[in-house]
Amino acid sequence: MADRKTLTFALMDPPYENARTTTALRLIDIAVRRGFDVNVFAYEGAVNVPFAKQAPHANAVHGRDVGEEDHPNPKDWVAALFKEAEKRGSKIDWVQCGLCVDERGATEWVPGPRRGSPADLVKFAESSDNTLVIPTK
Amino acid sequence: MAKKILQVVETAYRATLEEQDDTVVWITHAMKGSGGDLHLLLRGNAVNYACKGQDASGLAFGEKKQTQPPRIADDVAGLIGKGVEVYIVEEDIAERGLERGDLISGLKPVERAGLPKLFASYDQVWHW
């Protein structure tokens, strides 16, 4: 669509630490569903959100094996967001801060994200209708 | 013309020992170098970033010494040297017992009541 709008999200939190990560992904999800293109700049711990080696586990406290537990991994949420965007004709451009990736050894991601730098955040901000920073507190 | 963006830093000393800097001050340097028109507001505990005489050296675990501790006041001064406007909330300075002489030069003090007007002068405000 010619008048498609673009939103940029800068994320900073690692997965499994607080609700901000889930909230950020929910915001991206609704943006995609409403026809926005979305840019994501994953900074610091957020580069681990699409980390490919996240693995589901069983949960003895719940009395469920790994299949029954159906443990959600944020990497799967990220992959699902890319699929949803493709289905709806939206675009997600997810940039992983390269230095943040290197210092964490988080070099393997689900398909979709790409390596970049703060220069990409500059480009994102300039080309977007608005930018939301969701930082670690 | 590049969008004029104000980076508001409130959460302070976020992994500064591991990062050897503040991550938002750092990315402001990097984005400025990439052509961004970014400026900085220090508020809350982050006003201490402007304090001279900070010394984070001496960290060691066993034989492993950190040889390059963060020098955040120098990094903030470096931004000012690059033409970045660095604002600082006056009340937050006073509440922490700091005086202007404790701080680096080149800062632009702003009262809390003046923040809405300051924010309105920017295209975007990013709160870190």
Interface residues (C-beta under 8 A of the other chain):
Chain A: A10 M12 Y43 E44 S117 P118 A119 L121 V122 A125 E126 N130 T131 V133 P135 T136 K137
Chain B: A2 K3 I5 T11 R14 A15 T23 V24 I27 A30 M31 S34 G35 G36 Q124 W126 H127 W128
